[in-house]
């Protein structure tokens, strides 16, 4: 992400895919490339929350098998607020 963004936030931050990689096909079917969306997330928060974050996406996906792209982005913004990245 440093190469793409031109930002190196240092060792206290991790690059975070906002759309989980293990569900890349789901997002691709909605026209979203998971590798085009990332944020820098504070390291300890990322380590503490990455599993619950993935579980939140999997819960959304199980309940929304064919959502509009806008619904997916709406969920992303909700998760961003919930997890604070």
WOQUIZI-V532712 format. One record per residue. N is the residue number from 0. RES is the residue in three letters. SS is DSSP state (h for helix, s for strand, l for the rest). BURIAL is + if it has 9 or more other ideal C-beta (glycine too) atoms within 8 Angstrom, else -. Layout:
((N | RES | SS | BURIAL) (N | RES | SS | BURIAL))
//
This chain:
((0 | UNK | l | -) (1 | UNK | h | -) (2 | UNK | h | -) (3 | UNK | h | -) (4 | UNK | h | -) (5 | UNK | l | -) (6 | UNK | l | -) (7 | UNK | l | -) (8 | UNK | l | -) (9 | UNK | l | -) (10 | UNK | l | -) (11 | UNK | l | -) (12 | UNK | s | +) (13 | UNK | s | +) (14 | UNK | s | +) (15 | UNK | s | +) (16 | UNK | s | +) (17 | UNK | l | +) (18 | UNK | l | +) (19 | UNK | l | +) (20 | UNK | h | -) (21 | UNK | h | -) (22 | UNK | h | +) (23 | UNK | h | +) (24 | UNK | h | -) (25 | UNK | h | -) (26 | UNK | h | +) (27 | UNK | h | +) (28 | UNK | h | -) (29 | UNK | l | +) (30 | UNK | l | -) (31 | UNK | l | +) (32 | UNK | l | -) (33 | UNK | h | +) (34 | UNK | h | -) (35 | UNK | h | -) (36 | UNK | l | +) (37 | UNK | s | +) (38 | UNK | s | -) (39 | UNK | s | +) (40 | UNK | s | +) (41 | UNK | s | +) (42 | UNK | h | +) (43 | UNK | h | -) (44 | UNK | h | +) (45 | UNK | h | +) (46 | UNK | h | -) (47 | UNK | h | -) (48 | UNK | h | +) (49 | UNK | h | +) (50 | UNK | h | -) (51 | UNK | h | -) (52 | UNK | h | +) (53 | UNK | h | +) (54 | UNK | h | -) (55 | UNK | h | +) (56 | UNK | h | +) (57 | UNK | h | +) (58 | UNK | h | -) (59 | UNK | h | +) (60 | UNK | h | +) (61 | UNK | h | -) (62 | UNK | h | -) (63 | UNK | l | +) (64 | UNK | l | -) (65 | UNK | l | -) (66 | UNK | l | -) (67 | UNK | l | -) (68 | UNK | h | +) (69 | UNK | h | -) (70 | UNK | h | +) (71 | UNK | h | +) (72 | UNK | h | -) (73 | UNK | h | -) (74 | UNK | h | +) (75 | UNK | h | +) (76 | UNK | h | -) (77 | UNK | h | -) (78 | UNK | h | +) (79 | UNK | h | +) (80 | UNK | h | -) (81 | UNK | h | -) (82 | UNK | h | +) (83 | UNK | l | -) (84 | UNK | l | +))
//
